[in-house]
Amino acid sequence: MRTFHVTVRTGGDPTEYTAIARSSTEAFDHAAELFADQPCGITVIAGSR
């Protein structure tokens, strides 16, 4: 498992959090599920292992 820094931008202030996932795609998919009912932009950046 790896650590990823996730930023989700919606119409308001961005939401930032740290996710533990097997891949950046998995971290992205989780963020997309959390914000499924809102238009948003998602950025995932790899962190430490």
ABEGO torsion letter per residue (X at the ends): XBBBBBBBBBABBBBBBBBBBABAAAAAAAAAAAAAABBBBBBBBBBBX
